Every structure is written in structure tokens, then in C-alpha cells.
Amino acid sequence: MKTRGERPDGFQQRAQFGGMLQRIAAEDPAVHRALTEVNHLLIPPTVLREPPILEKVTALMATAS
């Protein structure tokens, strides 16, 4: 069974951001730690959108396009 309906606005961008974040976390210990702490509810997910991490993800997204 497949889910039906329209995807939320910005779905594709959020999915791409998440994928790039995973790629960076595989190589960057600081990003990996932040992602792990967010996943374990130790810190808020907004940390993943702060400049040090956001700049890395944005740069990778720009090269992947």
C-alpha cells in the first residue's frame, strides 16, 4: 500500500538536506556527534541548522546540484 496525497511544501529540500547531513556526518566527527545527540533527544534539532553545520550542508548541496 502506498501513501496518497500531496507532499508538504519543501519536502524535496528537506529530504536533500537530510541526505547531505548524513554524508557529512559520516566524515565529520563534530557533525556526527551533533546528529547523534539530536537523534537521542539530548539537544534540539535546531542545532543542525546553526551556521557551522548549515554551511557544510549548503556547500555540499551546491556541489551535488
Buried (B, 14 or more C-beta within 10 A) or exposed (E): EEEEEEEEEEEEEEEBBEBBBEBBBEEBEEBBEBBEBBEEEEBEEEBBEEEEBEEBBEEBBEEEE
